Amino acid sequence: MQKQLTINVDERLYDELQRIGGPEDIGHFIESLLLPQMIGVELDSAYQQMAEDKSREDEALEWAEATIGDADAAR
């Protein structure tokens, strides 16, 4: 679902947005730039929560150490 957003920007920025994104497609252009950045913020938070889970980290380390020899055997 689309929502309308009204923002004020410098005239030079607006002119450049029209040139790059097209006068009818400024919203899509801005969305394509911002959405990946916002998703990354959520991922950073999720990774931080995972790192703070001590038992999960201990289990992951144990698994990694148990499989390290597998890489050498594959050569």
C-alpha positions, 0 to 999 in steps of 0.5 A: 500500500502506498502512502503519500509523504510531503517533504521540503528539500533544497531546490537543487536537490529537487532538480537533481531528483527530477533529473535522475528519477524522473518527474513522475518517479521521484518517490520510487527512486527515493524508496529504492535508496532508502529501503535497503538502508532501513532493512540493514538497520533491522538486520544489525539489531537482530545480529546484535541480539544473536551475539548477546545470546551466550548459549547460542554463541557457545553452541556455534563456537563448538560446532565451528571447532568440531567442523574445522577439520572438515575443510582440511580433509576436503583438500 
